[in-house]
């Protein structure tokens, strides 16, 4: 299907009548993913600073409320069943949702808050014709036009988008839009753009999990964390990080239970009630972050918990580049201690 760019604003406004529509929006110098009502608000083409995971796994989310009265305790769940469209997110963000599916809906556990949103959300991703210098999606099984996690993939043809249905849900969605069919020339142009955009920075992670198997006590961790400030920007802006905390907020006889993003990079994250902390310094916290993404997640789900979006590289205040870290780990001698 073909979508002319001059018709995007009207298309999004029509969608907003039936769906809650998330799209990239320029705000205070950043591009954020926000709910829009007017199509002109959308800033398609720019990568969002925060990941799209917040559509399915909000940064702060009320799980249920409760009220105590003379008649007893009344509880109300806050499961979000709103029909939603995420329009114009990047393929790396779409792929991250496949990885999060493993965490929130597996053979041991189903998070109904996440799965309900997931079932009711259509993912329309926009391929990356010009990947940024910090992108390394091709190194972790993705690509600028990867379709994992997407229902529809948009390819920028200049003054129009070619829209490819990826899933049955995507086909049904496109069929409702009354869009013109793409011609052979437009399809050929789209294929050419895909081929030209495959160059992202490369990181060799072959055998990385096996390397990490023997590195838990390696002295490399002693120096890796030294310039880290512990700000946790890398985890908050990561599409696949999913640590959270749960708190009750109550006043008088009313209250609610809230889930908030948390981070393994914070010292309080693993602080026990006894006062003991098994990860007392940045050394243990950085080791956990790397081990989780490239060893533990691989062991549990047979997938790397990284999509190569580069947000942690772009936003680290001390330029701690995960690509360099992975290369250094690969170079370590696990048979003898290295200073």
BELTA-V312745 format. One record per backbone hydrogen bond with DSSP energy under -0.5 kcal/mol. CO is the residue of the C=O (numbers start at 1). NH is the residue of the N-H. Records with the same first field share a line. If there is no record, write none. Layout:
BEGIN
CO=NH  NH
END
This chain:
BEGIN
1=163
2=180
3=161
4=7
5=8
7=11
8=12
9=13
10=14
11=15
12=16
13=17
14=17  18
15=18  19
19=21
20=22  85
21=36
22=87
23=34
24=43
25=32
27=30
30=27  32
31=49
32=25  34
34=23
36=21
38=41
39=42
41=26
43=46
51=54
52=55  56
53=56  57
59=261
61=63  259
63=78
64=257
65=76
66=255
67=69  74
69=72
72=69
74=67
76=65
79=81
83=20
84=122
85=22  87
86=88  124
87=24
89=126
90=93  94
91=95
92=96
93=97
94=97  98
95=98  99
96=100
97=101
98=102
99=102  103
100=103  104
101=105
104=111
109=106
110=112
111=115
112=116
113=117
114=118
115=119
116=120
118=121
120=84
122=86  124
123=125  151  152
124=88  89
125=127  154
127=129
132=135
135=201
136=139
137=140  142
138=141
143=146
144=128
147=150
151=166  167
152=125
153=164
154=127
155=157  162
157=159
159=5
160=157
161=3  163
162=155  164
163=165
164=153
167=171
168=172
169=173
170=174
171=175
172=176
173=176
174=177  179
175=178
180=2
183=187
184=188
185=189
186=190
187=191
188=192
189=193
190=194
191=195
192=196
193=197
194=197
195=198
198=200
203=205
205=208
207=211
208=212
209=213
210=214
211=214
212=215
215=218
218=221
219=222  223
220=223  224
221=225
223=226
225=228
232=236
233=237
235=238
243=262
245=260
247=258
248=250
249=256
251=254
253=68
254=251
255=66
256=249
257=63  64
258=247
259=61
260=245
263=266
266=269
267=270
268=271
270=278
272=275
276=272
281=285
282=286
283=287
284=288
285=289
286=290
287=291
288=292
289=293
290=294
291=295  296
292=297
293=305
295=299
296=300
297=301  303
298=302
304=306
308=136  137
310=314
311=315
312=316
313=316
316=319
319=321
320=322
321=325
322=326
323=327
324=328
325=329
326=330
327=331
328=332
329=332
332=334
END
